[in-house]
Amino acid sequence: MSYFSVKCFGVGDGVPNVDRNHSSYLYKLGDVTVLIDCGEPVSRSLKAAGVGYDAIDRVFISHLHSDHVGGFFMLLQSLWLEQRRKDLVIHLPEDALAPLQQMLRGAYLFEELFSFKLRFQTLRSGEPIKIDSATVTPSPTTHLDKLRQKFQTKYPGRYEAFCFSLETQGKRIVHSCDLGAPEDLGPLLAEPVDLLVCEVSHFEPQTLFDYLSRYPVKRLALVHIARAHWEQLDKVVAAARKTLAGVEVLVPRDQEEISL
C-alpha cells in the first residue's frame, strides 16, 4: 500500500451482491493502519491483498448492521490462527460492546487463545482518538434514527452510528460509513477535505452532490452505491462531475487502492 491510501476491500451496498463485497476499508495513514468496518469477506480480502496480520493498528466499527460487521468474527479467528502478536484495539458503539464480546465467547474465540491483547473502546462523538501521528474523530450520523423511533421502546438502546475524519501530516480524509442524510457530514466538512469516501445508498445521488457543492472537497470516492444507481453508474458519475466542477470523482471497485 502507498504511504497515504485507502484499500477498498468492499464497496457494495447492504443487499447481497455477486460483484461487490460488503463495507470494509483499510486506511494507510503514514505509519498508522486502521480498518474501518468489517463487512464480509474482510479476512479473505486481507489475505488477497497480502496485508500482514500485524499490520492493522486499530479497527473501527461504525454500527452493527451486518454488512458492516458480518466479517468481524472471521477476522478475529484469522488473527488468532495467523498468530498475530501486536495488541489490538477495537473502537465501536457502546451498544455493540456486550453482544460482540458475548458472541466471541459463543464462537469459542476466548481471549486466552490470542497471542495478543484484545481491547475494546467505545466511541464518543467528537472525541479525537490519537494513534501515533494520526487522529481519528468519530461523528454521529442519523442512519439509525428511524429504527430508534420505531423500536426503542421494545428494544432499548442508543442506536448509534458514526462517520469518521482521519487526519495525519496535513492530510484529511472523511469516511461516511452509512448516513441518514448528507447533512450528517456537515461537521466534518467545515475544513478542507483531501478525500471524501461517501456512500450513495440511503438518498438520491443528486441530493448528495448538491449538498457537497457547498464544501471544499478535492476528491470524492463514491461507494456503497445502491443497486438501482449502480445499474445506471454512468449517469450517476456524470451528474456528480457536472454538479461538482473541479472535484475529482472516483468509483473504486473491490481491492482497488486510492492513493493520496
DOBA-326055 format. One record per residue (C-alpha): residue in three letters; x, z negated, y. Coordinates in nm, 2 decimals. Layout:
<pts>
ala X Z Y
...
</pts>
This chain:
<pts>
met 0.00 0.00 0.00
ser 0.11 0.06 0.36
tyr 0.21 -0.23 0.57
phe -0.12 -0.24 0.75
ser -0.40 -0.09 0.54
val -0.72 -0.13 0.35
lys -0.76 -0.01 -0.01
cys -1.13 0.07 -0.07
phe -1.20 -0.05 -0.43
gly -1.57 0.00 -0.39
val -1.77 0.18 -0.12
gly -2.11 0.21 -0.29
asp -2.44 0.06 -0.18
gly -2.64 -0.20 -0.37
val -2.80 0.02 -0.63
pro -2.63 0.14 -0.95
asn -2.40 0.43 -0.88
val -2.23 0.68 -1.11
asp -2.00 0.79 -0.83
arg -1.92 0.48 -0.63
asn -1.81 0.12 -0.72
his -1.96 -0.18 -0.56
ser -1.82 -0.36 -0.25
ser -1.46 -0.47 -0.26
tyr -1.18 -0.41 -0.01
leu -0.81 -0.51 -0.03
tyr -0.65 -0.56 0.32
lys -0.28 -0.55 0.37
leu -0.21 -0.73 0.70
gly 0.17 -0.71 0.72
asp 0.29 -0.98 0.48
val -0.06 -1.10 0.40
thr -0.30 -0.95 0.15
val -0.67 -1.05 0.14
leu -0.95 -0.93 -0.08
ile -1.30 -0.91 0.08
asp -1.58 -0.93 -0.17
cys -1.57 -0.88 -0.55
gly -1.81 -0.61 -0.64
glu -1.77 -0.47 -0.99
pro -1.53 -0.35 -1.12
val -1.28 -0.51 -0.90
ser -1.05 -0.62 -1.18
arg -1.03 -0.26 -1.31
ser -0.97 -0.13 -0.95
leu -0.67 -0.37 -0.91
lys -0.52 -0.25 -1.24
ala -0.57 0.11 -1.15
ala -0.41 0.06 -0.81
gly -0.11 -0.10 -0.96
val -0.15 -0.41 -0.75
gly 0.02 -0.72 -0.89
tyr -0.19 -1.02 -0.98
asp 0.01 -1.24 -0.75
ala -0.03 -1.00 -0.46
ile -0.36 -1.14 -0.33
asp -0.32 -1.43 -0.09
arg -0.69 -1.51 -0.03
val -1.03 -1.40 -0.14
phe -1.33 -1.39 0.09
ile -1.69 -1.36 -0.03
ser -1.93 -1.26 0.23
his -2.25 -1.36 0.05
leu -2.39 -1.39 -0.30
his -2.56 -1.06 -0.36
ser -2.45 -0.92 -0.69
asp -2.30 -0.60 -0.55
his -2.06 -0.82 -0.35
val -1.98 -1.09 -0.61
gly -2.06 -0.93 -0.95
gly -1.69 -0.88 -1.04
phe -1.58 -1.23 -0.94
phe -1.57 -1.38 -1.29
met -1.38 -1.09 -1.45
leu -1.13 -1.11 -1.16
leu -1.07 -1.48 -1.23
gln -1.04 -1.40 -1.60
ser -0.79 -1.13 -1.52
leu -0.58 -1.36 -1.30
trp -0.57 -1.61 -1.59
leu -0.48 -1.35 -1.87
glu -0.23 -1.17 -1.65
gln -0.07 -1.51 -1.58
arg -0.09 -1.53 -1.20
arg 0.14 -1.80 -1.07
lys 0.06 -1.82 -0.70
asp -0.21 -2.07 -0.58
leu -0.53 -1.90 -0.46
val -0.79 -2.00 -0.21
ile -1.15 -1.86 -0.23
his -1.34 -1.86 0.10
leu -1.71 -1.84 0.05
pro -2.05 -1.95 0.19
glu -2.15 -2.31 0.13
asp -2.44 -2.22 -0.09
ala -2.20 -2.03 -0.32
leu -1.97 -2.32 -0.39
ala -2.15 -2.52 -0.65
pro -2.30 -2.22 -0.85
leu -1.98 -2.03 -0.87
gln -1.79 -2.34 -0.99
gln -2.06 -2.41 -1.25
met -2.05 -2.05 -1.37
leu -1.67 -2.06 -1.41
arg -1.72 -2.36 -1.63
gly -2.00 -2.19 -1.81
ala -1.77 -1.89 -1.87
tyr -1.50 -2.12 -2.01
leu -1.27 -2.04 -1.72
phe -1.16 -2.40 -1.69
glu -0.90 -2.48 -1.42
glu -0.67 -2.62 -1.69
leu -0.63 -2.26 -1.82
phe -0.49 -2.12 -1.50
ser -0.12 -2.11 -1.42
phe -0.21 -2.15 -1.05
lys -0.41 -2.39 -0.84
leu -0.75 -2.26 -0.75
arg -0.92 -2.40 -0.44
phe -1.25 -2.32 -0.27
gln -1.31 -2.35 0.11
thr -1.65 -2.29 0.27
leu -1.67 -2.05 0.56
arg -1.77 -2.18 0.91
ser -1.89 -1.93 1.17
gly -1.64 -1.87 1.44
glu -1.37 -2.09 1.29
pro -1.04 -1.89 1.25
ile -0.86 -1.90 0.92
lys -0.48 -1.88 0.97
ile -0.29 -1.72 0.69
asp 0.08 -1.70 0.79
ser 0.09 -1.42 1.06
ala -0.27 -1.31 1.00
thr -0.60 -1.46 1.12
val -0.94 -1.40 0.96
thr -1.25 -1.51 1.15
pro -1.60 -1.52 0.99
ser -1.91 -1.44 1.20
pro -2.27 -1.47 1.08
thr -2.50 -1.18 1.01
thr -2.88 -1.18 0.98
his -2.86 -0.99 0.64
leu -3.04 -1.27 0.45
asp -3.28 -1.38 0.72
lys -3.59 -1.22 0.57
leu -3.52 -1.37 0.23
arg -3.48 -1.71 0.41
gln -3.81 -1.68 0.58
lys -3.99 -1.58 0.26
phe -3.83 -1.81 0.00
gln -3.66 -2.10 0.17
thr -3.95 -2.34 0.10
lys -3.93 -2.27 -0.27
tyr -3.56 -2.21 -0.29
pro -3.39 -2.42 -0.02
gly -3.05 -2.32 0.11
arg -2.85 -2.20 0.40
tyr -2.89 -1.82 0.32
glu -2.56 -1.74 0.49
ala -2.39 -1.40 0.51
phe -2.08 -1.32 0.70
cys -1.88 -1.04 0.86
phe -1.51 -1.07 0.95
ser -1.25 -0.99 1.20
leu -0.89 -0.96 1.08
glu -0.60 -0.98 1.32
thr -0.23 -0.96 1.29
gln 0.06 -0.84 1.51
gly -0.16 -0.68 1.76
lys -0.38 -0.50 1.51
arg -0.75 -0.58 1.50
ile -1.00 -0.49 1.22
val -1.37 -0.57 1.19
his -1.53 -0.56 0.85
ser -1.91 -0.57 0.85
cys -2.00 -0.66 0.49
asp -2.38 -0.65 0.49
leu -2.57 -0.67 0.82
gly -2.93 -0.73 0.92
ala -2.88 -0.51 1.22
pro -2.59 -0.35 1.41
glu -2.63 -0.62 1.68
asp -2.48 -0.87 1.43
leu -2.14 -0.71 1.51
gly -2.16 -0.79 1.88
pro -1.95 -1.10 1.89
leu -1.66 -0.92 1.71
leu -1.67 -0.60 1.92
ala -1.62 -0.76 2.26
glu -1.25 -0.69 2.22
pro -1.10 -0.36 2.13
val -1.11 -0.27 1.76
asp -0.84 -0.06 1.58
leu -1.06 -0.01 1.28
leu -1.43 -0.09 1.21
val -1.53 -0.07 0.84
cys -1.91 -0.07 0.86
glu -2.19 -0.05 0.62
val -2.47 0.21 0.66
ser -2.74 0.09 0.42
his -2.97 -0.15 0.60
phe -3.07 0.05 0.91
glu -3.07 0.41 1.02
pro -2.72 0.56 1.09
gln -2.82 0.68 1.44
thr -2.92 0.32 1.53
leu -2.56 0.21 1.44
phe -2.40 0.49 1.62
asp -2.60 0.44 1.94
tyr -2.51 0.07 1.93
leu -2.14 0.13 1.87
ser -2.12 0.38 2.16
arg -2.10 0.07 2.40
tyr -1.79 -0.07 2.25
pro -1.41 0.02 2.23
val -1.38 0.12 1.87
lys -1.08 0.35 1.79
arg -1.17 0.43 1.42
leu -1.49 0.40 1.22
ala -1.50 0.40 0.84
leu -1.85 0.44 0.70
val -1.90 0.26 0.37
his -2.19 0.11 0.16
ile -2.39 0.42 0.26
ala -2.75 0.42 0.13
arg -2.82 0.68 -0.14
ala -3.06 0.87 0.09
his -2.79 0.90 0.36
trp -2.51 0.97 0.10
glu -2.70 1.27 -0.01
gln -2.70 1.40 0.35
leu -2.35 1.29 0.43
asp -2.26 1.59 0.64
lys -2.55 1.52 0.87
val -2.45 1.15 0.90
val -2.09 1.23 0.98
ala -2.19 1.50 1.23
ala -2.42 1.25 1.41
ala -2.15 0.99 1.42
arg -1.90 1.23 1.57
lys -2.15 1.36 1.83
thr -2.25 1.02 1.94
leu -1.91 0.86 1.93
ala -1.69 1.11 2.10
gly -1.33 1.02 2.08
val -1.38 0.79 1.78
glu -1.21 0.89 1.45
val -1.49 0.88 1.19
leu -1.39 0.84 0.82
val -1.58 0.82 0.50
pro -1.35 0.67 0.24
arg -1.41 0.70 -0.13
asp -1.32 0.45 -0.41
gln -0.95 0.38 -0.44
glu -0.88 0.56 -0.10
glu -0.65 0.38 0.13
ile -0.68 0.38 0.51
ser -0.36 0.30 0.69
leu -0.33 0.17 1.05
</pts>
